[in-house]
Amino acid sequence: MTRSWGLSARLKLTLSYAGFLMVAGAILLLAAWEFLIHARHNGLIFIPGYKTILVRQAAPFAATALGFLLLFGLSGGWLLAGRMLAPLNRIAEATRLASAGSLTHRIALEGPRDEFRELADAFDIMLARLEDHVAEQQRFAANASHELRTPLAITRTMLEVARRDPAAVGDEFLERLQSVNNRAIELTEALLLLSRAEQGAFTSEVVDLSLASDEAVEALLPVAARNGIRIEASTDAAYTSGSAALITQLAVNLIHNAIVHNLPKHGTVQIATSTHPTHVEFVVENTGPLVDPHVVAQLTEPFHRGTERVHHDQAGVGLGLAVVQRIAEAHNGTLTLRPRPGGGLHVSVRLPAAPRHLAPRC
């Protein structure tokens, strides 16, 4: 947007300092003048026309004094304004660098904690968060591109084979093609869900974690039966505020992750919901192999899978726990993972409890 030329802040402050100094000097001279004109002293004889003489003698002095005040105010004001506005210049320079794409620069303003220091520190915090966010988005985009490239490349290869030899297209070929296509669709849907959770684009309502858990268990019972996994649920009503669809997806992802990573087969998945004074909790525990604590810290990274010993049609797209973490954060909650001593994983999601006046009364 084009703006008309105007005075700089430094020049405005300089003129303001000089103007106030001139006004103060003029008031002081007027006060001295009034004192000399109206003062009465015993024994002091005033000659006729003394006011005119006084004006002639005082006027050059007053003009000289005001001229000195003007020069002193302009020079001193210019220096003071420059010193006062120096932090703003550093902030402006950091802003120009950030707008050019450089988010690594920091202002790191020294000195006492005043308004400029607080502004600079807040700007540094914003730059750090932006840098982390951009780095995460770049890493996520690179991983997403890598993950999508595989099913799309397989689909293209299979279609080229079918074009060269139509007779080779049989039920097994079509089933494999459908499986690859389903994987690409699942990945795309997971990416959209992850983006939705990160943006917080949902309408908040009262959600019962126990009902979300029951829906997830019902949907995943066939998967559990196919893997010989027993699901044990101990769910109490636990009300929170948020998106029912996202919280149900959170439960689905956690339970599905516990089922497919529950090796060897014939293990157990334990589910519990509970209510506390300030929060509600959703806990999923599964048996299975021992999990390295260093691996646990990476399980919420997008496209990271905790184990490769999962059948290819059940491994998912590596976004299960990443989506869970984003959904929890979007609801001002936390996700905690820790390995179980006997093997498997303990996962806990804590969400703020719904206000008492909104939670249904049992």
N, C-alpha and C positions, 0 to 999 in steps of 0.2 A: 504494500500500500504506500503510495506516494504521500509524503508529508511536506508541508511548507517549512521553510527554514526558520529557526527560532534560536533564542539565546541558550547557551549551554547552562547546565546546572551550576557549574563552577562560576561562570560569569554572573548568574543571577544571585548566587550567594555573596559574591564579591560586592556587587552593587548594593545588596541589602545591608551588608556589614558597613560599607562606607556611608550609606544613607542614614542608618541609625546613628553612626558616629557623628555625622554632620548635624543631625537634628539635636542630639544630646549637646554638642558644642554650642549650637545656636541658642538653645534654652539656657545654657549656663551663662552665655554672654548677655542675654536679655535679663536674666536675674541680676547679674552684676550691674547692668545699666539701671535697672529699676532701683537698686539699692543706692546707687550714687545720686540719682535724681531726687528721690524722696527722702533721703536720709537727713536728719537734723541733728547737729552736734553743737553743744554749748561752746561758745567762743569762736565758732567757725563763721567767717564772714564770706558771703557769696556776692560776687560782683555782678553787675548787670550783664546779661548775655552769656552767662557761664555755661548754659546748656549748649549753645552753638559752639563755643570753644571746646567743650568736652567732646562733642560729636566729631569735630575736626581732628582732635587728637586721638580719639579712641577708634575711629573708623579704620585707619590703616592697620592698627593692631588687630582689630576684629577680623578684617579681611585676610591678614596674614595667618592668623590663628585658624580660620576656617579653611584656608587653602592648605595649610599643613595637615589639618585633620582629614581633608579630602584625600591628599596623597597618601597619608598614613593608612587611612581606611581602605583605599584601593589596593595598595601593596600588601598590607597585612591581611586583608580579606582574601586576596588572591592566594596567598600562601596557606592561610588557614583552610580555605575551601578545598584547595588541592590536597591538603593532608587529610581532611575529613572525607573526601570522596575517593581517596586512593583504594579503599576496599571495594568500592563499587566498580572501579575500573578492572580490578582483578576478577570480580564476579562476571562482568561483561565479557572479558576475554575468555573465561571458562565457558560462558554461554555460546560464544562464537565457535569455539573448538567443538563443543558438543553438537551444535547444529551442523557442523561439517562432518560429523560422524565419529569424532574422537571422544570416547567416554572414559578414557584412562586418566585424563588430567584431573587433578584435585586442587582446590584453592588453598587449603591448609592455612587459613588465616591465623596469624599470631596475635597476641595481645590479650587484653582483658575481655571478659564475656559481656559485650554490649550488643546493641541491635545488629550492627554489621557482622559481628562474630557469629551470632545466632543464625543470621541469614546465610552466611558462607557455610557454616556447618550443615544447615539443612540442605543447601544445594549440593554439598559433597555427599551427603547421605542419599539424596535423590540420584546423583550420578552413579554411585555404587550400586544401587538397586537396579537402575536402568542397564548398567553394564552386565550385571548378573542375569537380568531378564533376557537381554539380547543374546548373551552367550548360551543361555538355556534354550531359547527359541532356535538358534542356529544349530545347536547340537540335536535338538528334537527334529528339525527339518531334515538334517542329514541322515539321522537314523530312520525317519519315516520314508525318505526317498530310497534308502538301502533296502528296507523291508518290503516296500511296494514293488521294487524292481524285480525281486525274485519271482513272485507269483505271476507278474505280467510277462516276464521273460519265458517262464514255463508255458504259459498259455500260448504265447506266440509260437514257440517251438512245436507245441502239440498241433496247433492249427496248420502250420507249414507241413507237418508230417501228414495230416489228414488231407491236405490239398494235393500232395504228391501221390498219396496212396489211399484213396477213399475206401478201399476194401478193408483197410486196417482199423477203421472206425467201428468199434464194437462196444458192448456194454461196459467192459472194463475201462476202455478208453474214455467213454463218456462220463463214467463215474469219477475217474481221476480228474478230468477236466472240470467237472462240477465241484469237486473238492478244492481244487486250486482257486476256482472262481469264488467259492464261499469264503475262503481264507482272505482273499483280497477285499471282499465286501465287509467281513468282520473287522479287518484292520481299518478300513475307511470309517465304519461306524464308530469304532473305538476312538479314532482320532477326533471325530466330530463331538463325541461325548466328552472327551478330555478338554477340548476347546470350550465347550459349553460350561463345564465345571470351573475352568480357570477364569472365565469371564463373569461367573456368578449370574448368568442370565436365566433366572428362574423365579417363579412366584412362591413366596414363603407361605407355608401352612403347617398346621400341627400334624406331626407324623409319629406313629407308634412303631418303635424299633422292633417290637415283638411281631407285629403284623408283617413288616417288611421282611423279617427273618423267615416267617412261615411261608410267605410267597416264594422266597428264594429257594427254600428247602423243597417245596412242592415242585418247582420247575427243574430242580437238579436231582431229584430222586432217581430218574432213569440213569443218569451218569454215575451216581453213587452205586446203584445196583450193578451196573455193568463192570465196575471196578471192584465189586465186593466190599464196599466201604459202608460201615454202619454209622448213621448220624444220630447223635444224642443231643436233644434240645431241652434246655431249661430256661424258658423265656418268660419274663414278667413284663407287664406293661411299662414301657419307658418312652415318655413323650418328649419330642424335641421339635424345633421349628426349622422348616426348610422345604426342599422339593421332595415330594413322595417318590417321584420317578428316579431321581438321582440317588436317594438313600436306599431304595430297593436295589438299584444297580450296584451300589456299594456292597450290600449284603450278598448279592449274586456273585460278584467278583471274589469276595473273600471266601465264600463257601466253595465255589468252583476251584479256586486256587488250592484250598485245603484238600479237596477230593483228588484232583489230578496229580498233585505232588505227594500223595500219601502212599509212599512205597516202603515195603512191599505191599501187595494187595491184602485185603481183609483187615484193614486198619480201622481207625475210629476218628470221627470228626465230632467235637463237642462244641455246642453253641449255647451262649448265655447272654441274656440282656438284663440290665439292672438299672435302678434309679438311685441317684445320690443327691445331696442337697443342692448342688450347683450344676450337676451334669448327669447325663445318662451314658451308659457304657454298653458296647456291643463287643463280645469276646468270641473268637473262633480259635480253637486249638485242634491240631491234627497230629496223629502219630506219623512216624516215618523215619527216614534216615537222619543221622546227626547233621546239623547245619552249622557251618563255620560262621562265627559271629561277624567276621569281615564280609562274608557274603550277604548276611542279613542287612547290613548297612547299605547295600547296593540294590536291594530288591525293589525299591520304589523308583529306581531309574527307569525311564521308558525303554522298552524293548529288551530289558534284562530279564532273563529267565533263571530261576533258582536252581534248576536241574535240567539236564538234557535227557534224563532217563524217563521221558514222557512220550507216549505215542504221538506220532505227528498230527493226528487228527484231534488231539486233546490239548496240545501244548499252548494253544491260544496264540496271541500276537505279541505277548510280552508287555502288555499295557495294563494288566489286571490290577496290580498293586499301585501302579502309577496313577491310574484313574481313581482308585480308592483314596489315595493321599490327596489328590486335587479336590475330590468331592468333600472330604473331611475339612480341608482348609477353606473351601468355599462356604462351609457352614460354621466357620470359626471353631473347628474341632481339631483334634490331633490323632495321629496314627502312630502306634507303638508296636514294634516287632521285636521278638526275642526268641532265641532257640530254646526248645524244651530240653531239659537234662537228659531225658531218655530218647531223644530224637523227635523230629518234627518241629512245628513252629507254633508260637503263641502270638496271636494278633489281637490288639485291643484298639477300638476306636472310641474316643470320648467326644461327645457333642454337648453343647449347652442345653440344659433342661429347658423345656418350654415354660413360659410364665404360668404361674399357678392359675390365673384367671382364664387362661386359654386351654389348659390341659383338661380333658374330660374327667369327670368325677366318677369313680367306680362305685 
